[in-house]
Amino acid sequence: TVYRSEANTILASARKLIKAESVFGLYMRPGAHGFSPEHQKGKEVLNLSYREFPAFERISVLTGDPIWRSLNRSGDLLIKGASQNAAGLPADWSALKRNSGKIGTAANFDSRFSYNAVRIPLYLAWNGKGDATALTAIRKNWMARSGKGLKHIEVNRNRAKDTFRDRGYHAIAALVNCSLSGTPFPASLRGTLDKLYYPASLHLLSIVATKQRYPQCW
């Protein structure tokens, strides 16, 4: 009861970041300050890796508030819109013109599919519901683009940059392959974690998502 009460307080605060509908539907700002049109030359700056689809689905069930589930529906559309670039991938940070629906990379923010955006396929696959088009595009344009390992991609020029070397990023790719093709989660990724907390956390989340949503792949 105490934990639920504390969670509801946090959710009430987070709910204030959900804004009126754009042509894509509802959207959530990354934070309370610095991301609005007043601060970003008339555009909303979004981080689409913050759309934790499985969490929003669960929150909607627990609270009875349908607005969280609405964020999932609009999230699919925003990701597709943000992928209309040379690489066919969403960048870490996107800029949305709310009324026109034009969406692209955000000025003064990273225009790569990189350490932020890599969480998008994790959450899409974990949710396991709805249109798989966005996830299929990410697999094609990120995972399958080269036999030389997973790369950071500069999306506007479609240029491969640094390599994702840690195991946690490859665990996300394994989850995507499982969700789309039923490919078993590799035995080589079921053990040792990276020493750095971020890829290690992504690795653990990918394992949890696989076991929870696709036990046949484990």
N, C-alpha and C positions, 0 to 999 in steps of 0.2 A: 504493500500500500504506500509506504514512504517513497519507494523508488518510482512508482507510477505517478505520485503527486509531483515529485521533482521533475520527472520527464515531461509532464503536462505543462509545467512552468516554462521549461526550455522550448517546448513546441509552440507555446503561445508567443514567445519572443521571436522564434524563427518564422512563424506564420506572417509576421508583419513585413517580412521581406518578399512575400508573394505579391506580385503586382497585377494590375488589371490586364485584361486580355490584349495581346498583340494579334496579328493575323495568324500566329502560330498557336494561340491560346495563352494560358497563364504561364508566367515565368517567375523565377526566383532570383533575386540579386545575390551576388556572392557575399555581400556584407552590407551593413547599414549605411556606410559612408564611402564616397569616392567612386561609385560605379554607376551613378544615375546620369541622365542626360545633362543635368546642370553641371556636372563635373567632367563629362566626357564628350563635349562638343555635340550635344544633341542626340547621342546614342546611349543605349543601355549596354554596358559591358557585362558579359556573362561568362561563367566558367562552367561548361557543360559536364565536366567531370564531377561536379557537385550534385548532379541529379542522381541520387542513389535510389534507383528504381525499386529494388526489393524492400528497402527501408520505407519508402513512401507508400508502397502497397500495404505493408504491415501497419504503418501508422494510421492509414485510413480505416483499416479494420478495427484497430484498438480504440480509436477515438470516435469512430462513426462520422468523421468529417470527410466528405467526398473530395474536398479541394486537393488533398494530397494525391489521390488517384488521378485527378485531372492533370497534375504536374507530370505524371508519367506519360499521359497521352500527348501533351504538348511537347514533352522532351524528345519523343521520337521524331516529331516534325522539325524541331530546332536542330537536332543532330543532322538530319538530312539536309536542311537548309544550309547549315554551316559547312557541309561537305561539298558544296557546289564551287569547287576551285580546281586548280590544275592537278592536285594530288588526289582529289576525291576523298579527303579526310578532314575531320574537324580539327581546328587548332586548339591549343591549350586555352586561349582566350578568344572570345568572339564579340563582335559589336553588332547590335541590333538596332535598326531604325524601326521603332515600334509600329508606326502607322503604315509605312510602306511595306514592311516585312523584309526589307533588304538586310542580309546578314553576311558578314565577312570577318576578317581578322581585325583585332582591336589595335588601334594606334598606341604605341608606347608599351605594348605587351608582346609576349613571345608569339610569333606566327608559326610555330612548329607544332606538329603532332609529337608531343614529347612527354615529359614526366607527369603532367596533369592529364592530358587527353588519353593517356594509356589506360586510365581507369574507366573510360567510357565503355570499351568492350567488356570489361569485367562486370560492370553493373548491368549492361544489356543482357549478357549471357546468364547472369545470376537470376535476373528477373524471369527469364524463360517464358515470357508471354508476349503476344502481339506480333507485329510485323518484324520479320528477321532481315528485311532488306538492308537496314543500316549496318547490322552486324556482318552480313555477307560482304558488303562493300568494304568494311574495315579489314576483313580477312584478305580480300583480293588486293586492296591497295596498300596495305601495310605488311601483313604476314607473308604474302605470296609474291611480293615484288622482287625479291632477290634471294639467292641461295647463300648469301654471305651473312646471314643473321638479321635480327630485328634492328631497324634503324629509326632514328629520329628523322622526321620528314619536314622540310620547309614546304608548307602546303601551297603557297602562292606560286612558287617556281617548280614544285614537284622535285625537289632535290634531296637526296639522302644525305644525312649528316652523320653524327656519331652513332655508335652501336650501343644498343641496350645489352650490356654484358651480363648483368646479374640474373640469377635463376628465376627470381620472382616475376620478371617480365615474360619469360618463356612459359611460366605457369599460367599466365593470363592467356597466352596463345593456345596452350593445351586445353584450357576451359572452353575457348571459342570453338576449337575443332571438335570437342566433345559435344557442345550444344548444337552445332550445325550438322555434324556428320556422324555423331556417335563414336568418334575415335577414342579409344581408351586413354585415360590419363597416364602419361609415360611413367614407368617404374623409376626412371632416373630423376623424376621430379617429386617423388613421394617421400624423400628423406631429408637430407641436409638443407638447411636454410642459409640464405646470405647473411653475412655479418651486419650489414647496414640495415637499420630498422625498416626503411621504406620498402625496398624490394622484398624483405622478409615478411612484412605485413601483407603485401600484395600476394605473395606466395601462399600464406596461410588463408587469406580470404578466397583465393582461387580453389584451394583444397576444400574449404567449407562449402563453397558454392557448388562444386562438383558433387560432393557427397550428399548435399541437401537436395539439389535440383536434378542431378543426373547420376544417381547411384549405379546405374548400369555401366558407367564409364570407369568406375573405380575398381 
